[in-house]
Amino acid sequence: MRKVIEYLKPQFAWMCFGISIKFVGTIMDLVIPWILAHLLDVVVPTEDHGAIFLWGGAMLLSAVLALVTNIIANRIASLVARDTVRSLRHDLFSKICLLSCHQTDEFTIPSLESRMTSDTYNIHQMLNMMQRMGVRAPILLLGGIGITLMMEPVLTLTLIGTLPLLALVVWWVSKKGIPLYTKLQQSIDRMVRTVRENITGIRVIKALSKTEYEKKRFDDANQNVVACEKKAGITMALTNPAMNLLLNIGLTLVILVGAYRVNAGVTQPGTIIAFLTYFTIILNALMAITRIFVMYSKGSASAQRICAVLDAPVDLKVIEKEPLKEVLKETETTDNRLFYGVQEQEKPPHICFYHVNFSYYKKKENVSDIHFAIRRGETLGIIGATGSGKSTIIRLLMRLYDVDCGGVYIDGKDVRAMEPDELHRKFGVVFQNDILFADTIYENIAFGRDISKEEAARAARCAQAGEFIDALSDGLDHMLTAKGTNLSGGQKQRVLLARALAGKPEIIVLDDSSSALDYKTDSLLRQAIREEYHGVTTVIIAQRVSSIRHADHILVLEAGQEIGYGTHEELIRTCEVYRQISHSQMGGGQDA
């Protein structure tokens, strides 16, 4: 909560101004019953019409001032809450963008979406309520008690006797409510995840006629939210009947005691009427305080969830690491795949994995002892069964995750010792499940970079997308729908390839990015990359041997292990798994 309060500092002047106006309006509300008591007990018995109109006018003026000042103060409260949450939401989004993949996995994407939406909304409601009722209600409560003490101390003490019990009820309910609202937000996370999965997989759901199954799954998640909200709501709702009961008991005692005192001539009837009015004010103030505690419970739970993201440490810090040359000298390796980087007169390999081990959840290794190197301008093909660790190698190369053991080097420098911007500018990448945005084809290729339309068109031609883009009436200005659903699978992949090539990268990474392309288009793509991007190192993850057979090096993976490394011809002779894949796809390694 302290972190959220810091966001209120820029709004401090507006808050003070709004609170001052709210204070004036609340005082006007407190003055009205006192004027009424004075009018009934003192002014009316004199039958002085001028004085009656004067005090009546004072009541009217107080009511108008109370109305106007409360409207202004409420508008200021809304402004402060809006601007504060806008800054909070902006910083939360910025922080989410900086989270490492490991941290994103821990928080989960649905939970981050929920924190950006429903949690920030709860903070907005809390800040708005605290400024509007958090100032007004305590003043009405304490002011009402103070005035009634001056008017009729005995009756006031009768009412005050119920306050400790009321405070106990509020404390107990608040203590129980915050954990319940935290649990509620977690159940909302699960529901958001279910909705997100359904929206993403809507075509598969319809194709397999699983609509009823998914409706049942959503209903379960929805019922869980309802159950959590019901439990939290019932717990927080206990305050209203409990406070009404205690206050009405107090009111009954006040009326009984007041009747005896009026009968004895100790108290005036106008005082009793004013006292009952103040009692209503005090009752409403206590009800407002109850609502404040409900909103505070929600806001506090949401603030904890938001602060957990804002306070998340920088996960992938730049770390000083020895260059590859020093590592190889220390280990005195004779591996010819790495040794050519040691000599002073020779350049280090462009990309090197040195005995790399990695596990996503630190239980079972996803890849182990990955060990290879390629020179600048060479092509590395990676092939293996699903789940063998192909995409994991790319994530480690781009330092989306840190290795557990060993090192990943670019130009002989450990990626952990490189600034993130410096590292990522080296890459042009198409991931396995990449995304297109609801924007023009040009903007999807440029992607916020300083890339001209001519450069985008060149990249599109190299990616074999030029033909279908030119056939569109508006060409590069053609508007795509979200996720590019108005393009075919092959067209989407070619636009994504154009995006990767347009940035003039040092390293091109293609993670199963030609699976939707026919063999001819795939062949033309690889030929265009060799001709147009000569000297650029290429890493290709593929399921088809034809996509990587001409690569300078081919890495074969199985269950996270490196079981083969070499050229196509070498692997045909030495790697049984590769030979079987090649035979099944290409008839014993012959060209398809």
C-alpha positions in Angstrom: 0.0 0.0 0.0 2.9 2.3 0.7 4.0 2.0 -2.9 0.6 3.1 -4.1 0.5 6.1 -1.7 3.7 7.3 -3.4 1.7 7.8 -6.6 -0.5 10.3 -4.7 2.4 12.7 -4.1 2.1 14.5 -7.5 -1.6 15.1 -6.7 -0.9 16.4 -3.2 -1.9 20.0 -3.9 -5.2 18.9 -5.5 -5.9 16.6 -2.7 -5.4 19.3 -0.1 -7.6 21.7 -2.0 -10.4 19.0 -2.4 -10.1 18.0 1.3 -10.4 21.7 2.4 -13.6 22.1 0.3 -15.0 18.8 1.6 -14.3 20.0 5.1 -16.2 23.2 4.6 -19.2 21.3 3.1 -19.2 18.8 5.9 -19.2 21.6 8.5 -22.2 23.1 6.8 -24.0 19.8 7.0 -23.3 19.7 10.8 -24.4 23.2 11.3 -28.0 22.7 9.9 -29.4 20.6 12.8 -27.9 23.0 15.4 -29.6 25.9 13.6 -32.8 23.9 13.6 -32.6 23.3 17.4 -31.9 27.0 18.0 -34.8 28.0 15.8 -37.3 25.7 17.6 -36.2 26.2 21.1 -35.1 29.9 21.1 -36.3 31.8 18.1 -39.8 30.4 17.5 -41.1 31.1 21.0 -40.3 34.8 20.6 -42.6 34.9 17.5 -40.1 37.3 15.9 -40.8 36.8 12.2 -37.6 38.6 11.1 -35.4 36.4 13.3 -37.3 33.3 12.0 -36.6 34.3 8.4 -33.0 35.2 9.2 -32.2 31.8 10.8 -34.2 30.0 8.1 -32.1 31.8 5.5 -29.0 30.7 7.3 -30.2 27.1 7.1 -30.9 27.5 3.4 -27.4 29.1 2.8 -25.7 26.2 4.7 -27.6 23.6 2.6 -26.6 25.3 -0.7 -22.9 25.7 0.5 -22.9 22.0 1.5 -24.3 20.9 -1.9 -21.9 23.0 -4.0 -18.8 22.3 -2.0 -19.5 18.5 -2.0 -20.0 18.5 -5.7 -16.7 20.3 -6.3 -14.8 18.1 -3.8 -16.2 15.0 -5.4 -15.1 16.1 -8.9 -11.6 16.8 -7.5 -11.5 13.4 -5.8 -12.4 11.7 -9.2 -9.7 13.7 -10.9 -7.0 12.7 -8.3 -8.0 9.1 -8.4 -8.1 9.1 -12.3 -4.6 10.6 -12.7 -3.1 8.6 -9.9 -4.3 5.3 -11.3 -3.3 6.3 -14.8 0.3 6.8 -13.6 0.2 3.6 -11.6 -1.2 1.6 -14.6 1.5 3.2 -16.9 4.3 2.1 -14.6 2.7 -1.3 -14.1 2.6 -1.9 -17.8 6.2 -0.7 -18.2 7.3 -3.0 -15.4 5.5 -6.0 -17.0 7.3 -5.2 -20.3 10.6 -5.5 -18.4 9.8 -8.8 -16.6 11.9 -11.7 -17.7 10.3 -14.7 -19.2 10.9 -16.6 -16.0 9.1 -13.9 -13.9 6.2 -13.8 -16.5 5.9 -17.6 -16.1 5.7 -17.2 -12.3 3.1 -14.4 -12.4 1.3 -15.9 -15.4 -0.1 -13.8 -18.2 -3.8 -14.0 -17.1 -2.8 -12.8 -13.6 -0.9 -9.9 -15.1 -3.9 -9.0 -17.2 -6.1 -9.1 -14.1 -3.7 -6.9 -12.2 -3.7 -4.4 -15.1 -7.5 -4.2 -15.2 -9.6 -5.3 -12.2 -6.9 -4.6 -9.6 -6.2 -1.1 -10.8 -10.0 -0.5 -10.9 -10.2 -1.5 -7.2 -7.4 1.0 -6.4 -9.3 3.7 -8.3 -12.5 3.0 -6.4 -10.6 3.0 -3.1 -8.8 6.3 -3.7 -12.1 7.9 -4.9 -14.0 6.6 -1.9 -11.2 7.6 0.6 -11.2 11.2 -0.6 -15.0 11.5 -0.8 -16.2 9.6 2.3 -12.8 9.2 4.1 -12.9 12.9 4.9 -16.6 13.5 5.2 -17.6 10.4 7.4 -15.1 10.9 10.2 -15.9 14.6 10.4 -19.6 13.9 10.6 -19.1 11.2 13.1 -16.7 13.1 15.5 -18.4 16.5 14.8 -21.9 15.0 15.4 -20.7 13.5 18.7 -19.0 16.7 19.7 -22.0 18.9 19.1 -24.4 16.5 20.8 -22.0 16.4 23.8 -22.4 20.2 24.0 -26.2 20.0 23.5 -27.0 17.1 25.7 -24.0 15.2 27.4 -26.2 12.5 29.1 -27.9 11.4 25.8 -24.6 11.5 24.0 -22.9 9.2 26.5 -25.7 6.8 26.1 -25.0 6.6 22.4 -21.2 6.5 22.8 -21.5 3.4 24.9 -22.2 1.4 21.7 -19.1 2.7 19.8 -16.5 0.2 21.2 -18.7 -2.7 20.1 -19.0 -1.1 16.6 -15.2 -0.7 16.4 -14.7 -4.3 17.3 -17.1 -5.4 14.6 -15.3 -3.3 12.0 -11.9 -4.5 13.0 -12.9 -8.2 12.9 -14.6 -7.9 9.5 -11.7 -6.0 8.0 -9.2 -8.6 9.3 -11.2 -11.4 7.7 -12.0 -9.5 4.5 -8.6 -8.7 3.0 -7.4 -12.4 2.7 -10.8 -13.2 1.2 -10.5 -10.5 -1.5 -7.0 -11.7 -2.2 -8.4 -15.1 -2.8 -11.2 -13.6 -5.0 -8.6 -11.9 -7.2 -6.8 -15.2 -7.6 -10.0 -16.9 -8.7 -10.6 -14.0 -11.2 -7.1 -14.7 -12.6 -8.1 -18.3 -13.3 -11.3 -17.2 -15.0 -9.4 -14.7 -17.1 -7.0 -17.5 -18.1 -9.9 -19.7 -19.1 -11.5 -16.9 -21.2 -8.2 -16.1 -22.8 -7.6 -19.8 -23.7 -11.1 -20.0 -25.2 -10.7 -16.9 -27.3 -7.3 -18.0 -28.5 -8.4 -21.5 -29.4 -11.9 -20.7 -30.6 -11.3 -22.2 -34.1 -10.0 -25.5 -32.6 -13.0 -25.6 -30.1 -15.5 -25.2 -32.9 -13.7 -27.6 -35.2 -13.7 -30.3 -32.6 -17.3 -29.5 -31.4 -16.1 -28.9 -27.9 -18.2 -25.8 -27.2 -20.2 -27.5 -24.5 -17.1 -28.9 -22.9 -15.5 -25.4 -22.8 -18.8 -23.9 -21.5 -18.6 -26.4 -18.6 -14.9 -25.5 -18.0 -15.8 -21.7 -17.9 -18.8 -22.4 -15.7 -16.6 -24.1 -13.2 -14.2 -21.2 -13.1 -17.1 -18.7 -13.0 -18.7 -20.6 -10.1 -15.4 -20.5 -8.2 -15.4 -16.7 -8.6 -19.0 -16.5 -7.5 -18.2 -18.7 -4.4 -15.2 -16.6 -3.4 -17.1 -13.3 -4.0 -20.1 -14.6 -2.1 -18.0 -15.6 0.9 -16.1 -12.2 0.9 -19.4 -10.3 0.4 -21.2 -12.1 3.2 -18.3 -11.5 5.5 -18.1 -7.8 4.7 -21.9 -7.5 4.8 -22.0 -8.5 8.5 -21.0 -5.0 9.4 -24.3 -3.4 8.2 -26.8 -5.5 10.2 -24.4 -5.6 13.2 -24.0 -1.8 13.2 -27.7 -1.2 12.6 -28.6 -3.4 15.5 -26.1 -1.8 17.9 -27.0 1.8 16.8 -30.8 1.2 17.0 -30.3 -0.2 20.5 -28.5 3.0 21.3 -31.2 5.0 19.6 -33.9 3.3 21.7 -32.0 4.0 24.9 -31.6 7.7 23.7 -35.4 8.1 23.1 -36.2 6.5 26.5 -33.7 8.6 28.4 -34.7 11.7 26.4 -38.4 11.3 27.1 -37.7 11.2 30.8 -35.5 14.2 30.6 -38.1 16.2 28.6 -40.8 15.2 31.0 -38.6 16.4 33.9 -38.0 19.7 32.1 -34.2 19.2 31.9 -34.2 19.0 28.0 -36.0 21.0 25.4 -38.1 19.2 22.6 -36.1 21.0 19.9 -32.9 19.6 21.4 -34.3 16.1 21.2 -35.3 16.7 17.5 -31.8 18.0 16.7 -30.3 15.1 18.6 -32.2 12.6 16.5 -31.1 14.4 13.4 -27.5 14.2 14.6 -28.0 10.5 15.4 -29.1 9.9 11.8 -25.9 11.8 10.6 -23.8 9.7 13.0 -25.5 6.5 11.7 -24.9 7.4 8.1 -21.3 8.3 8.9 -20.7 4.9 10.4 -22.4 3.2 7.4 -20.0 5.2 5.2 -17.0 4.1 7.3 -18.2 0.5 6.8 -18.2 1.0 3.0 -14.8 2.6 3.3 -13.5 -0.5 5.0 -15.0 -2.7 2.4 -13.3 -0.7 -0.4 -10.1 -0.6 1.6 -10.1 -4.3 1.9 -10.5 -4.7 -1.8 -8.0 -2.0 -2.6 -5.4 -3.3 -0.1 -5.6 -6.8 -1.6 -5.2 -5.3 -5.1 -2.4 -3.0 -4.0 -0.4 -6.0 -2.6 -0.8 -7.8 -6.0 0.2 -4.7 -7.9 3.2 -4.0 -5.7 4.4 -7.6 -6.0 4.9 -6.8 -9.7 6.3 -3.3 -9.2 8.8 -4.6 -6.6 9.9 -7.6 -8.7 13.7 -7.4 -8.9 15.6 -7.1 -12.2 16.0 -10.8 -13.1 18.5 -10.7 -15.9 21.1 -8.2 -14.7 24.2 -7.6 -16.7 27.0 -9.7 -15.2 30.7 -9.5 -15.7 31.8 -12.8 -17.3 35.0 -14.0 -18.8 35.2 -14.0 -22.6 35.2 -17.3 -24.4 38.9 -17.1 -25.1 39.8 -17.1 -21.4 37.3 -19.9 -20.6 38.8 -22.1 -23.3 42.3 -21.4 -22.1 41.4 -22.4 -18.5 39.8 -25.6 -19.6 42.5 -26.4 -22.2 39.9 -27.8 -24.6 40.9 -29.6 -27.8 37.4 -29.6 -29.3 37.8 -28.5 -32.9 34.3 -27.0 -32.9 35.5 -24.4 -30.3 39.2 -24.3 -30.5 39.4 -22.0 -33.6 38.5 -19.1 -31.4 41.5 -19.3 -29.1 44.2 -18.2 -31.4 45.2 -14.5 -31.1 45.2 -14.1 -34.9 41.7 -15.6 -35.4 38.3 -14.2 -34.6 36.1 -16.0 -32.1 33.1 -17.9 -33.4 30.0 -15.7 -33.9 27.8 -18.0 -31.8 29.0 -20.5 -29.3 27.2 -22.7 -26.7 29.7 -24.0 -24.2 28.5 -27.0 -22.2 25.1 -25.4 -21.6 22.6 -26.9 -19.1 19.2 -25.4 -18.4 15.9 -26.2 -16.7 12.8 -24.0 -16.7 11.5 -25.1 -13.2 14.9 -26.2 -11.8 13.7 -29.8 -11.4 14.5 -31.7 -14.6 16.9 -30.4 -17.1 15.3 -29.3 -20.4 18.6 -29.2 -22.3 22.0 -30.6 -21.1 25.6 -30.3 -22.3 24.8 -28.4 -25.5 28.1 -27.7 -27.1 28.7 -26.1 -30.5 30.1 -23.1 -32.3 29.5 -21.4 -35.7 31.3 -18.7 -37.6 29.9 -15.4 -38.8 27.9 -15.9 -42.0 27.3 -19.6 -41.4 24.0 -21.4 -41.1 23.0 -23.6 -38.3 20.1 -26.0 -38.6 18.4 -27.5 -35.5 16.2 -30.5 -35.9 14.6 -32.9 -33.4 11.3 -34.2 -32.1 8.7 -32.0 -30.4 9.9 -31.1 -26.9 13.5 -31.9 -27.6 14.7 -28.4 -26.6 15.0 -26.7 -30.0 13.1 -23.5 -29.1 14.9 -23.5 -25.7 18.2 -23.0 -27.4 16.9 -19.9 -29.1 15.6 -18.5 -25.9 19.0 -19.0 -24.2 20.8 -17.5 -27.2 18.7 -14.3 -26.9 19.0 -14.4 -23.1 15.2 -14.7 -22.5 16.4 -17.1 -19.8 19.8 -17.5 -18.2 21.7 -20.8 -18.4 22.1 -22.9 -15.3 25.5 -24.1 -16.3 28.0 -23.3 -19.0 27.8 -20.2 -21.2 26.3 -18.7 -24.4 28.7 -16.5 -26.4 28.3 -14.0 -29.3 31.6 -12.9 -30.8 33.3 -14.4 -27.9 31.4 -12.4 -25.3 29.0 -14.0 -22.8 25.5 -12.8 -23.4 25.1 -12.2 -19.7 27.7 -9.5 -19.9 25.9 -7.7 -22.7 23.3 -4.9 -22.3 19.8 -6.2 -23.3 19.4 -3.6 -26.1 22.8 -4.3 -27.5 22.1 -8.0 -27.5 18.6 -7.9 -29.0 19.5 -5.5 -31.8 21.7 -8.2 -33.2 18.7 -10.4 -33.9 16.0 -10.7 -36.5 13.7 -13.5 -35.2 10.5 -15.3 -36.0 9.2 -17.4 -33.2 7.1 -20.5 -33.5 3.9 -18.8 -32.3 4.5 -15.2 -33.3 1.8 -12.6 -33.6 0.6 -9.9 -36.0 -1.2 -6.8 -34.8 -4.3 -5.0 -35.9 -2.4 -2.5 -38.1 -1.1 -2.1 -41.7 1.3 -4.6 -43.2 3.9 -1.9 -43.3 3.5 -1.1 -39.6 3.7 -4.8 -38.8 7.0 -5.1 -40.7 8.5 -1.8 -39.4 7.3 -2.6 -35.8 8.1 0.9 -34.5 11.6 0.9 -36.0 13.0 3.5 -38.3 12.4 1.4 -41.4 11.3 3.1 -44.7 8.6 1.6 -47.0 11.3 0.8 -49.5 13.2 -1.2 -46.9 10.0 -2.9 -45.8 9.2 -3.8 -49.4 12.7 -5.2 -50.0 12.4 -7.4 -46.8 8.9 -8.5 -48.0 10.3 -9.5 -51.4 13.1 -11.5 -49.8 10.5 -13.2 -47.5 8.5 -14.2 -50.6 5.7 -11.9 -49.5 6.0 -9.3 -52.3 3.8 -11.1 -54.7 0.7 -11.4 -52.5 1.2 -7.9 -51.0 1.4 -6.3 -54.5 -1.8 -8.1 -55.4 -3.6 -6.2 -52.7 -5.3 -3.0 -53.7 -3.6 -1.0 -51.0 -0.3 -3.0 -50.9 1.7 -2.4 -47.7 -1.0 -0.1 -46.4 -3.4 -3.1 -46.3 -5.0 -3.3 -42.8 -4.6 -6.6 -40.9 -7.0 -7.8 -38.3 -5.8 -8.8 -34.8 -3.4 -11.8 -35.1 -3.6 -11.5 -38.9 -6.7 -13.6 -39.2 -7.5 -12.1 -42.7 -4.3 -13.7 -44.0 -3.6 -17.4 -44.7 -1.1 -19.3 -42.6 1.6 -19.0 -45.3 1.0 -15.3 -45.8 1.3 -14.6 -42.1 4.6 -16.5 -41.9 6.0 -14.5 -44.8 5.0 -11.1 -43.2 6.6 -12.3 -40.0 9.7 -13.2 -41.9 9.8 -9.8 -43.5 9.6 -8.2 -40.1 12.7 -10.2 -39.0 14.7 -9.4 -42.1 13.8 -5.7 -42.2 15.9 -4.7 -39.2 19.2 -5.7 -41.0 20.2 -8.1 -38.2 23.5 -9.8 -37.6 21.8 -13.1 -36.7 18.5 -14.3 -38.3 16.6 -16.8 -36.1 13.8 -18.8 -37.8 12.0 -20.9 -35.3 9.9 -23.4 -37.4 8.8 -20.3 -39.4 8.4 -22.0 -42.7 6.1 -24.8 -41.7 3.2 -23.2 -43.6 5.2 -22.7 -46.7 5.3 -25.0 -49.7 8.6 -26.6 -50.7 9.2 -24.2 -53.6 8.5 -21.1 -51.5 10.7 -22.4 -48.7 13.5 -23.1 -51.2 13.2 -19.6 -52.7 13.2 -18.0 -49.2 16.4 -19.8 -48.2 18.0 -18.8 -51.5 17.0 -15.1 -51.1 18.4 -15.0 -47.6 21.7 -16.4 -48.8 21.9 -13.8 -51.6 20.4 -10.7 -50.0 21.8 -11.2 -46.5 25.2 -12.5 -47.3 27.4 -12.6 -44.2 24.5 -12.8 -41.8 24.5 -15.8 -39.5 21.3 -17.9 -39.7 19.8 -20.3 -37.2 17.0 -22.4 -38.5 14.8 -24.6 -36.4 12.9 -26.9 -38.7 10.8 -30.1 -38.8 11.8 -30.7 -42.5 15.2 -31.9 -43.5 14.9 -30.1 -46.8 14.9 -26.8 -44.9 18.3 -27.4 -43.3 20.1 -29.9 -45.4 22.3 -27.2 -47.0 23.2 -25.6 -43.7 26.9 -25.4 -42.7 26.1 -27.2 -39.5 23.1 -29.3 -38.3 22.4 -29.9 -34.6 20.3 -33.0 -33.8 18.5 -33.0 -30.5 16.6 -35.7 -28.6 15.1 -35.2 -25.1 17.3 -32.1 -24.6 20.5 -34.0 -25.5 22.8 -33.3 -28.4 23.0 -36.6 -30.3 24.4 -35.4 -33.6 26.3 -32.4 -35.0 27.8 -31.9 -38.5 26.8 -31.5 -42.1 23.9 -33.3 -43.8 26.3 -35.8 -45.3 28.1 -36.4 -42.1 24.9 -37.0 -40.1 23.6 -39.4 -42.7 26.6 -41.5 -42.0 27.0 -41.0 -38.2 23.5 -40.2 -36.7 20.9 -42.9 -36.8 18.0 -40.6 -35.7 18.9 -38.0 -38.4 19.2 -40.8 -41.0 15.7 -42.1 -40.1 14.2 -38.6 -40.3 15.8 -38.0 -43.6 14.8 -41.3 -45.0 11.2 -40.9 -43.9 11.0 -37.4 -45.5 13.3 -37.5 -48.5 13.8 -41.2 -49.3 17.1 -42.0 -47.8 18.5 -38.5 -47.9 17.9 -37.8 -51.6 16.6 -34.4 -52.7 12.8 -34.2 -52.5 
